[in-house]
Amino acid sequence: MTQPPKTILRSDRGQSLIEFALTLPMLLVVMFMVTEFGRALFQYNVLAQATREGARVAVVSGPGVAADSGEARMQRFLDATTMPQHDLDLNCAVEELGGEGSGIRVVRATASMPFRWILQGEMPTRADGTAPVTPDQGLVLQAETIMKSETF
């Protein structure tokens, strides 16, 4: 039983497989981007929470130990998390707003860290393993918390 030539040309068998093969790379790239954005947002939230913890401890500490106790609290908070701490920069300082003698003192806690993408190192782009591409590390996560001090 043979089919006439017109029905063979109009057959849509395999159409879904070809459409899936064409859209799968785009779908995977979008899923990868969403996953990386979620990781970056998680790490930023951890940094922001660490600065809040450090500023809170520094505000209730005495004026001589405020900065050191705030930085120590930020480091203890980050050590308790599973987040990697590469090139982490923590800072806690007591500042006076409005110039000397204004009496308004604030604690400024800052944390910054470059975001590292999942794909690290060289990625071969040709079949023979040449033409390595290194991901750019241009995204720096920065968090800052400022609290007014009432105790000093």
C-alpha positions as CSV (number, residue, x, y, z in Angstrom):
1,M,0.0,0.0,0.0
2,T,1.7,3.1,-1.2
3,Q,0.8,6.7,-0.5
4,P,0.3,9.1,-3.3
5,P,3.2,11.6,-3.7
6,K,1.1,14.6,-2.5
7,T,0.3,13.1,0.9
8,I,4.0,12.3,1.5
9,L,5.0,15.9,1.0
10,R,2.2,17.1,3.3
11,S,3.0,14.8,6.1
12,D,3.7,16.5,9.4
13,R,5.4,13.5,11.1
14,G,8.5,14.7,13.0
15,Q,7.5,18.3,13.0
16,S,7.3,18.5,16.8
17,L,10.8,17.0,17.1
18,I,12.4,19.6,14.9
19,E,10.6,22.5,16.6
20,F,11.7,21.1,20.0
21,A,15.3,20.9,18.7
22,L,15.2,24.5,17.5
23,T,13.7,25.9,20.7
24,L,15.6,23.8,23.3
25,P,18.9,25.9,23.2
26,M,17.0,29.1,23.8
27,L,15.0,27.5,26.6
28,L,18.1,26.3,28.3
29,V,19.8,29.7,28.1
30,V,16.8,31.4,29.6
31,M,16.7,28.8,32.5
32,F,20.4,29.3,33.1
33,M,19.9,33.1,33.3
34,V,17.0,32.8,35.7
35,T,19.1,30.4,37.9
36,E,22.1,32.8,38.0
37,F,19.9,35.8,38.7
38,G,18.4,33.9,41.7
39,R,21.8,33.1,43.0
40,A,22.9,36.7,42.7
41,L,19.8,37.9,44.5
42,F,20.3,35.3,47.3
43,Q,23.9,36.4,47.8
44,Y,22.9,40.1,47.8
45,N,20.2,39.4,50.4
46,V,22.8,37.6,52.7
47,L,25.2,40.6,52.4
48,A,22.3,43.0,53.2
49,Q,21.3,41.0,56.3
50,A,25.0,40.9,57.4
51,T,25.2,44.7,57.2
52,R,22.0,45.1,59.2
53,E,23.4,42.7,61.9
54,G,26.7,44.6,62.0
55,A,25.1,48.0,62.2
56,R,22.6,46.9,64.9
57,V,25.4,45.6,67.1
58,A,27.6,48.6,66.5
59,V,24.8,51.0,67.4
60,V,24.3,49.5,70.8
61,S,28.0,49.1,71.6
62,G,30.2,51.8,73.1
63,P,31.8,54.5,70.9
64,G,35.3,53.0,71.2
65,V,34.4,49.4,70.2
66,A,31.4,50.1,67.8
67,A,33.3,49.6,64.5
68,D,35.2,46.5,65.6
69,S,32.1,44.9,67.2
70,G,30.1,45.6,64.1
71,E,32.7,44.1,61.7
72,A,33.1,41.1,64.0
73,R,29.3,40.5,64.0
74,M,29.1,40.8,60.2
75,Q,31.9,38.2,59.8
76,R,30.3,35.8,62.3
77,F,27.0,36.1,60.5
78,L,28.6,35.4,57.1
79,D,30.6,32.5,58.6
80,A,27.3,30.9,59.7
81,T,26.0,30.9,56.1
82,T,26.9,28.6,53.2
83,M,27.7,31.5,50.9
84,P,31.3,31.5,49.6
85,Q,33.3,34.5,50.8
86,H,35.8,35.2,48.1
87,D,37.2,38.8,47.9
88,L,34.8,39.9,50.6
89,D,35.2,43.5,51.9
90,L,33.5,44.4,55.2
91,N,33.6,47.8,56.8
92,C,31.9,49.3,59.8
93,A,32.5,53.0,60.7
94,V,31.0,55.6,63.1
95,E,30.4,58.9,61.3
96,E,29.1,62.3,62.4
97,L,26.6,63.9,60.1
98,G,26.3,67.6,59.6
99,G,29.9,68.3,60.6
100,E,31.7,68.3,63.9
101,G,29.7,69.2,66.9
102,S,26.3,68.4,65.3
103,G,25.7,65.5,67.7
104,I,24.2,63.3,65.1
105,R,26.2,60.1,64.9
106,V,25.5,57.2,62.6
107,V,27.0,53.8,62.0
108,R,27.6,52.9,58.4
109,A,28.1,49.2,57.7
110,T,29.1,48.1,54.2
111,A,29.8,44.8,52.5
112,S,30.9,44.2,48.9
113,M,31.9,41.0,47.0
114,P,32.2,40.1,43.3
115,F,29.6,37.7,42.1
116,R,31.1,34.5,40.6
117,W,29.1,32.8,37.8
118,I,28.6,29.1,37.9
119,L,30.7,28.7,34.7
120,Q,34.2,29.4,35.9
121,G,37.5,29.0,34.0
122,E,38.0,28.5,30.3
123,M,35.3,27.2,28.1
124,P,36.4,25.6,24.8
125,T,34.3,26.9,22.0
126,R,35.6,24.7,19.2
127,A,35.7,20.9,18.8
128,D,39.5,20.8,19.2
129,G,39.3,22.6,22.5
130,T,40.8,25.9,21.4
131,A,39.4,29.5,21.6
132,P,38.8,29.6,25.4
133,V,36.4,32.1,26.7
134,T,36.5,33.3,30.3
135,P,33.3,34.6,31.8
136,D,33.4,38.3,32.7
137,Q,33.3,39.1,36.5
138,G,31.8,42.5,36.2
139,L,29.0,42.1,38.7
140,V,29.9,43.4,42.2
141,L,27.3,42.9,45.0
142,Q,27.3,45.8,47.4
143,A,25.1,46.3,50.5
144,E,25.0,49.2,53.0
145,T,23.1,49.9,56.2
146,I,23.1,53.2,58.0
147,M,21.6,53.4,61.5
148,K,21.5,56.4,63.8
149,S,23.2,56.0,67.2
150,E,21.4,57.2,70.3
151,T,23.9,55.9,72.8
152,F,27.0,58.0,71.9
